[in-house]
Amino acid sequence: MILYREDVIKLTLPIITEQLFVALMGMINTMMAGHIGKEAVSAIGMIDSINNIFIAFFSALAVGGTVVVAQYIGQGNIKKANEATKQALYSSIAISLVITILMAVFRKPLIGFLFGSAENSVIINGYNYLGITLITYPLITIDLVSNGILRGAGDSKTPMKISIVMNILNVFFSWIFINGFSIGNKIYLKSMGVTGAALGIATARTIGAIVIIIVLLRGSRIIQLKKIKSYKVDKQLLRSIFGIGIPASIESLLFNGGKLIMQVFIVDMGTIVMAANTVTNSIANIFNIPGNALGIAATALVGRYMGKSNDKEAEKCLSYITKMAILLLSVIGVLSLLFSRELASLYTTNTEIINITTSILRINAAAMLYWPLSFVLPAGLKGAGDAKYTMVTSIIGMWIFRITLGYVLGVTLNYGLVGIFLGMYVDWAVRGILYVIRFKNGKWKNHVVIKNKI
């Protein structure tokens, strides 16, 4: 018991540090956009609701690589872990390139269809922002898959270091491109507003992808990417990787597609509400950092124990991680009750936006008590290979409760953005109950991702 607790802490602390840094940098970026104007922050929030679908999709796809590598590491089969690394990375990059091309072709009609009721200035900014950020999808994929593989091998410090550097560069370049650069009366770079924000992100992601590939080529403690010019499809490995990655990706796509529909509801509520939604989500992402980090650790550690065929330790480890997440998020929830207005005020001076954001954050404080049951617990179930159950459960929660109830409360009953978020909190509760039932009955242990010995 002491051993896996040490493993949890060792793996999780760097992830928390990394995610805290990422969220803080994202928070600063949103603040910079907020000071351009409410149209800018609304456009970025609007387009990020699309970008986040694909980022979450690539992240879910990376879970397959994480689990397979973790289970081979659990077996002590380093050769297969390295082979799985190449299979996961190359196949994911190919998928991301196809998505990038399709998005480049259809971005204008897509924005018009989803957000046609938004103000014209918001739409124009959105076109520019998406046109630049979609080019970085393959770079995001490289980063997510590589980081997932390293964590599956037990190395969370390397992704942390690279992510911290990348996000510092993101803020630096975004500030330069958004505000311009001049010395005295001589202007070296003109202010580019929302376009500058997109260029800052793209520049940082390019550097981050290059660095993580160099790390894999040189080799981490265990994992190394070899013979990058030669690639042969390994159907058995891809079957194992996509056996986890595809259900997780479908879950992510449908789940975040539901979130996009909610964003469409929000667009019809006006620019003020759109801006409040962006600010609320930015702050909530900060609050969820410990839970997200523990979820990532749960996938890797449960996968490793299942690779050793030690399902009892996998169960104890997942139980411990989930309880730790509940404790940490409960403390954060109490603090958010006290400082919600002050946090909202960091983003804007607009009183309406601050009031809406504050109201939602106070309700969110209560929902954080059971957030880990809806997110951390299923992350561990995926580590065991139980991806199909989590997929079905997530889809049920999103499409029956979050969308339907959110629409009724937010639009039909006119509770606005508060109603939309209330639908989401009910979704969390329902899914949390279903995941607890699954965990208790033990059926998640019956899945076999890789054979015990290769």
N, C-alpha and C positions, 0 to 999 in steps of 0.2 A: 504493500500500500504506500509506504514511504517513497519507494522507487518511482511509481507512476506520478505521485504528486510532484516529485522533483522534475520529472519529465515535462509535466504540464507547465510548471513555472519556467523551466529552461526554454521551452519552445514558445510560450505565450508572451513573455516579457518583451522580447524583440519585436514581436508582431504588434503588441499594444503601442510600443514606442513608434514603430513605423506608421501605424494607422492614425495615431494621434497627430503625427507630423503631417501626414497626407490631409487629414481633415482640417487641420489648422491652416495649411496652405490653401486648401479649397475655400475655407472661410475667408481668408484674406482676398482671394481672387473675387469672391462674391461681393465683398465689401468694395473692392476697386470698381467693379462693374456698377454697384449701387450708386457710387458717386459720379458715374457717367450720367446716370438718370434712370428713372423707373422703367423706361422703354428698353434700356440696355439689359438690366437685370431680368426683366420679363422675357426678352428674347433668348438670353442664355439659359434661363430656367426652362423655357419652352423647348429649345433644341436639345438640351441635356436630357430631357425626358425621352427623347429618341436615342441619343447617344448611350444613355445608361442602359437601355434595353440590350444593345449590342455588347457593351462592356460586361454586363451581367451574363450574357450568353457566352462570351469568350471565357469568362471566369468559371462558369459552370462546366464548359467543355474541358477546362484545365483540371477540374476535379478528377476526371478519369485518369489523367496522368499522375496526379498526386496519390490517388488510392493505389494504383498498380505499382508505382515506384515504392510506396510505403510498405506494401505487402511483400514485395521482393526483398526489400531491405530487412524486413522482419524475418524472412527466411535466410538472410545472409547471402542471397544470390545477386551479387553486385553486377555481374555481366548482363543479366537480364534487365536489371534496373537501368543500366546505361542504354541498352537497346530500346527499352520502353521510352526513355527520354527523347531519343531521335524520332521515334514513331509518333509520339504525342505532339512534339514541336512542329514537325514538318506537315503533318496532316491538318493541324489547327491553323497554321499559316495559310495553307491552300484554301481552307474554308473562309478565312477572313478576307482573302483577296477577292474571292467571288462576291462576298457581301459588299465589299468596298465598291466594286464596279457597278453592281446593281443600285446601290445608294447614290452613286454619282449620276447615274442615268435618270433616276426617278425622284431625286430630292425635291425639285420644285413642285411637281404635282402632289407629292406626299405632304409637304408643308401646307400647300393650299387646301388639300382635303382635310387635314387634321386641324389646322389653326387658321382657316380662312376668315374667321370672325374677329381675329385680333387686329389691333391698329396697324395701319400700313407701315409705320416706322418700325414696329416690332417685327413684322413679316420680313422687311428688307434686311434688318440686322440678322434675323434668323437664317436667311438664305446664305449670307456671307459667312456666318459662324459655322454652319453645318458643312458648307463647301470646303472649308479648311480642315475641320476636325475629323471628317470622315476618312480623309487620306491617312490618318494615323491609326486606323483600325488594325492593320497588320502589326504595327509597332506595339499596340496595346496587347495584342495576342501573344507576341514574343515575351513581353514582360510578365503577363499573368501566368502563362504556361510554365515558363522558366522558374518563376518564383514558387509556383505550386510544386514543381518537381523537387526543388531544393528543400522546401519545407517537408515534403514527403520523406526525404532522406535525413531529416532531423536538423537541417541547417536553416534557421530562421534569421540569423544575424546578417548573412550576405544580402538577402532581399531587403532587410531593414536599411542597411547602409546605402544601397543603390537608390532605394525609394526616397530616402531623406535628401540625398544630393539632387535627385531628379526634381523633387518638389521645391527645393530652394531655387533651382534654375527656372522652374515654372513661374514662381513669383517674380523673380528678377526680370526675366524676359517679358512677362506679361506687363509688368510695370513700365518697362522701357517702351514697348510697342503701344500700350494704351495711351500713355502720357506724352510720348515723344522724347527726344533728347536734344538739348541745346546747351551751349556754353556762351554766356553773354547774349549778344544779339544774333549769334550765328546758330541756325537750326540745322542739326545733323540728321534728325529723324522726326518727321511730322507725327502728331498724335493720330492714332488709328482707331481709337475707341474699341468697339466690339470685335472688329477684325484683328486688332492688336492682341486682344485676349486670346483669340483662337490661335494666332501665330505663336504666342508665348507657350501655350500648351503643346503645340506641334513640335516646337524646337526642343522642349524638355523631353518629350516622349521619344524623339529621335535619338537623343543622347543616351537616354535610359536603355533603349533597346540595344544600342551598340555595346554599351558597357556590360549588360547581362549576357550577351552572346560571347563576349571576350572572356567573361568569368567561366562560362560553361566550356569553352574551348580549352582554357588553361586547366580546368578541373577544380571542383570544390573538394571537400574532404573525401567524398565518396563518388559523386556523380561527375562524369566528364562526357562532353559531346565530341565524338571522334569521327573522322572521315566524312566531313560535312558535304563533300562534293559527290559522294556516292550514297544513294538511297534506294533500298529495295523494300517494297511493301511486305510487312510481316502480318499476315491475316490473323494469326492467333493473338498476337499482341494488340493489334487494332481492335479485335473483337472484345478483348478484356477492357481496353481503354474506353472504347465507345459504349460498351455495355453499361458503364457508369456515366460517361460523359454525355451520351445522347439523351437518356432520360432526364439528367440534370439540366441539360440545355433546353429541352422541350419545356420542362418545368419553368426555367428562367424566362424563356421566350413568351410563354403564355401568361406567366405571372406579371412580367414587366409590360407585356402588351395590355394587360388589364390596367396597370398603372398609367399607361399612355392614354387609355380611354378616360380615366379619371382626370388626366390633364386636359383633355378636350372639354370636359364638363367645366373645369376651372377657367379655361380661356373665355368661355361665355359669361363668366362672372365679372370680367373686366381686368384692367391692367393692375389696379391696386391689389386685388385678390391674387393675381398671378405672382406679383412681387412678394406678397406675404407668404405664399406657398413655397417659393424659392428660399426665402429666409428661414422659414420653419424647418424645411428639410435640411438646410445647411447646419443648423444648430442641432437637430436631432441626430445627424450623422456623427457629431462630436460625442453626444451622449452614448451612442451605441458602440463606440470603439472597443471597450472591454469585451462586450458580447461578441462582436465580430471576430476579434482576435481569438477568443476561446473557441468559437465555432471552427475557425481554420485549424487550430490545434487539435480539436476533437476529430476532425476528418483524418489528419495525419496519424495521430496516436492510436485511434481505434483501428485504422487500417493496418498499422504495424502489429498490433496484438492479434488481429485476425489472421495476418500472414503467419504468425507463430502458432496458429490454431488454438489460441488461448482466449476463448470467448468470455470466460469468467472475469479475467482482468480487463477485457474490453468493456464489459458492462460496468465494473466498478469505476473505471477511468471516466467513462461517459457520464455516469451519475455524479461523480465528483466535480467534473467540469461544469455541468449544468447547474449544480447547486452554487458553485463559486460565481457563475454568471448572474444568478438570481440575486445573490448577496450584493455584488458590486453594482448592479443596475438599480437595486433598491436604494442604495446610498445616493447614487447620482440622481435618482428621481426626486428624493427629498431636497437635494441642493437645487435642482431645477425649479422647484416650487418657489424657492426664495429669490432666485436671481433671473427669472425668465424675462422680465421687462428690461432689465439692464442688458441682457444678452441681445435682445431684439434691437435695442437702441444703438448697438455697435454698428449695425448695418445701414441704418437710415434714420433720418429725422422726421420722416412722415408719420404723423400720429396714428393714422388709420392702419397703416401696415404694422406698426408696433402693437396696437391694441389687438388686432386679429392674431398675430403671432403669439402674443402673451397668453391669450385665452387657450389656444391649442396646446401650447407647451405645458400648461397647468394640467390639462386633461392627460396629456402624454405621460406625465409623471406617474400616474396611477397605472397606465398600461405597461410601463417598463417593468413592473413586478413580474409579469408573465411573458414578456418578450423572449427570454431565453428558451422557453418551452416551444416556441414557434420557429426559432432560428438556430439556436445552438444544438438542441437535441437532434433535429433532423440532419445537421451537419455530421454528427457522429454516426447516425444511421447510414449515411452515404459512405462513410469510411468503411463500413462493414459490407457494402455492396447493395444495400437496400434502397436503391435509387428510384425504382418504379413506384414504391409506396409513397415516398416523399413527393414525387411528381404528381400523382393523382390527388393526394391530400392538398397540396398547394393550389392546384387548379380549382378544386372544389371551394376552398376558402376564398380565393380571389374572385371567381366568377359568380358564385352564389351569394356570398356575404359582402365582400368589399364593394364590388361594382353595384349590385342590386340595392343593397342597403344604403350605400353611399349616395346613390342617385336619389333614392326616396328621401333620405334625410337632408341632403345638400341642396337638391334641385326642387323636388316635389313639395317638400315641407318648408323649403326656403331657409334652412339653417346655414346655407352657404358653405364656406371652407371648413367650418367646424363640423358640419354634418358629414362631409367627405371623409374627414379624419376619423370620426366616430365609426363609420363603416369599416375602416381599416382596423381599428382596435378590436372590433367584434371578430373580424377575420383572424387576427392573431390568437384570440381566445379559443376559437373553434379549432384551429389547426393545432394549437398547443395541446388541447385535450386529446385529439386523435393521435398525436405523436407519443404522448404519455402512455396511452393504451397500447400502442405498438411496442414501446420499450418494455412495458411490464409483461406482455405476453411472450416476449422472447423470440417472435417469429423473424425478427431482423437478423438473427444469428445464422439462419439457414442458407444464406446466400454464399456462393463460392465464386470469387472473382478470378483467382488463379489456382492452379493445382498446387497441392501441398509441396511437391518436389518436382523440379524440372530437370 
